[in-house]
Amino acid sequence: MAGIKAVIYDCDGVLIDSRQANEAFYNQILRHFGMPDITPEQMDQAQFLTSRAAIDLLFQGSPYRAAAQEYQTTVDNVPFLPLIRPEPHVKETLTRLRPGYGTAIATNRGRSLSPVLERLGLAALFDLIVSSLDVLNPKPHPESLQVILRHFGIGPSEALYIGDTEVDMVLASRAGVPFIAYKNPGLKARRHIRDHLELLELLPAWAD
C-alpha cells in the first residue's frame, strides 16, 4: 500500500446502510402504479444501480415504465433519510485519514446523495464527491474514478477504491485502481475488510 495518496469510497453498502431506505423508496413508486412490492432478489440488483436503471429493471415490460421514470424524479427523499445509518467507524476512520490522504466518493447514487451525507455528518469529510449526476457514464464505467484521479493529480496506482459489489470491482479494474472489498469475501480484491478501521492497518502512515 506504499504510495497511496487518496482513498475513494462507494456510498451505499460501504459508507452507509441504505437498503431499508432504498426499499421503501422503490416500494412507494411501485405501489403508486399498483405494482407488487420489490422482491429481495430485485433489491439485490437495484441497490447498486442508478435510480433510473432500477426503475427500468422494476418496470421492465410494464406500460407504466415511462410514467414511473417521471414520477420517481418527483418523490421527496426526506422521509426516507431516517432509515439510513452510517456503517460502523466510518467517521472515525475518515477523520484519522485526513489530511494525510485525499478522500472522495464515486457512487451511482444521484440527487439524494447530498442530503444523505449532510444528515449523517459525512459531507465535510470528503475532498470530492462524484455522483451519477456528475458523469455521463455511471459505474462500472471508469469515468467517475478518472474524474477523481484528475482532481487529485495522481495515477491509478496511487489511489484505493473501497466497494462492496461486483460493479465496484469491475469499476476499479477498468480504472486500474487497487480495489478493497468491504464485507464481501466473494469479490476479487487487493484486500478484504469487514470494518473501516482495518483500512488504517493497511496504509503506511498507520502501520505502526
N, C-alpha and C positions, 0 to 999 in steps of 0.2 A: 504493500500500500504506500510505499515511498513515492513522493512526487505528487500526491493528490492535493489539489488546490480548491476543489469545490465538491460539495455533496448535494445531489439532486434527488428529490423525492417525488414519487407518485403521491396522490392525495388519498382517495378512497381505499380503505383497507390497509393503508400504511400509516398515514398521519392521523386519520380519523376512522372511526367505526360508524359508517353511514348506512349500513344495509337496511336497518329498520326504517330510517327516514326515506330512503330511496324507494323501498317497497310501498310505503304509504303514499308517496308521490305518484308512482305509476298506477297504484290501485285507484286513486282519485280519478285519474284520466280514464282508466278502463271502465269504472263504474258510471262515469258521465255518459258514456256511449253504450251502457247496458252490457258491457263485456264481463266475462268472469275475471276474478282476481288473478294476479300474476302467480305463476307456479314457482316452486323453488328452483326448478331447472331453468326457467326463463330468467329468474332473478340472478342466477349464477352468471348468465350471459350479459344481462343488462347492466350489471354492476360495473363493468369496465368499458361500457360503450358511452358515446355521447348521448344526450337525451334524444336527439333526432334519430340516431341509429337505433336506440332502444325502442322508440315508438314504431319505427319501421318493422322491427322484429315482432313486437307485440300485436301489431295490426296487419301483419302480413296476410294478404288475401281478403282483408276486410274492406267494405265500401266506405268505412269511416276513417281510413288511413290519412287522407289529406286533411280532413277536419280535425283529427286528433293532433296532427302536427301543428296546426294553427292554435288549437286550444292549449296545448302544452306551453306555449310561449306566454299565455295569459295567467297561468297558475301561479299564485303567490307562494314563494318558497318559505316565507317566515314561519308559518305554522309547523313546518317540519323541522326547523332548526333545533328545538329542544330534544329531538330524538337522536341527535348526533353527539358523539363523545370523542374526545381525543384518545388516541392509543396511549397506553401507559408509558410514562417517562419521555414523551415527545418534547415537552417544553424544556425539561432539564437537559436533555441531550443537545438540543439546538442552542440553548444558552451557553453551554460549555464549548460547543464547536466554534461559536463566533467569538472574536473576529478572526481567528486563525484560519478558518475555512469559509469560502463563499457558500451560501446556501440558496437553493432555488427549488421550485416546484414545476414539474411537467405533468399535466393531467388532462384528461378528456372531459373533466367537469367544466361547465360553462358559466352561465350568468349567476348561478348560486354560489360560486366559489368565494367571492369576496365577502358576502355576509357570513358564510360559514367560518372563514378564517378570522374575521373580526370578532365574531361572537365567542370563539374559543381562545382568543388572545394569541393567535399564531401569526397573524399577518406581518407584524413588525419583526419577526424572527427570520424573514427571508429577504434576500437582496433582489430577487427577481421571481415573479410568478407568471408562468405561461399556461394559459387555459386553452380550451378548444376554440375560444373566440379570438385568440391572438395568432392563430396559424391558419394556413389554407388547408393543411393536411393533418388530421388528428392522428394520434397513436394508432397503429405501430409505425407510421411513417416517422422518420427521424427528425423531421423539421423542428419540433419543439426542443429537442436536445441540442440541435445545431444552433438555434437562436440563443440558448443559454450559454453554450460554449463561446459563441462570438461575444456575448455580453462580458464574460469574464476574460476574454482574450487568451483562452487556453485550448490545448488539444484534447482529443477524446480520452487519451490515457491519463489525463490529469484530473479527471472527474470520476465520481461514482454515481450510479443510479440505483436507487432503492425502490423495488416494486414487489408486488405480490401475485402477479398473474402472468400467463404466457404472453399476453400482449406487451407487458413491460419487458419481459425477457427478449422478445423479438425487437422491440424498440431499441434497447440498449445494444443489441448485437448489430443492428443496422447502422447505428451511430458510432460504433466502435468504442463505446463507453463500458468499462467494467461494471458488471451487474451484481448487486447484492439482493438476495431473495429474502423477503420478510414473511415469516410464518408460513412458508410453502416449501417444504423439503423436496417436492417433486420437480421443482424448476432447476434447470442447469444454471449455475451461478458461480461467481468467483468465491463468494462466501454465503453462508446461510445464517440468519439471526432470528431470534424469537423475541428479543427485547431491544429497544432502541439504544439502551446503554451499552449493549455489546459492540456497537459501532465504535465507541471510544477506545475499546481494547484493540481494534484493528488498525487505527490510524497512528502514525508515528508520534505525533505530539502527545498521545496518551499511552504510549506503550509502557512507560514506566509507572 
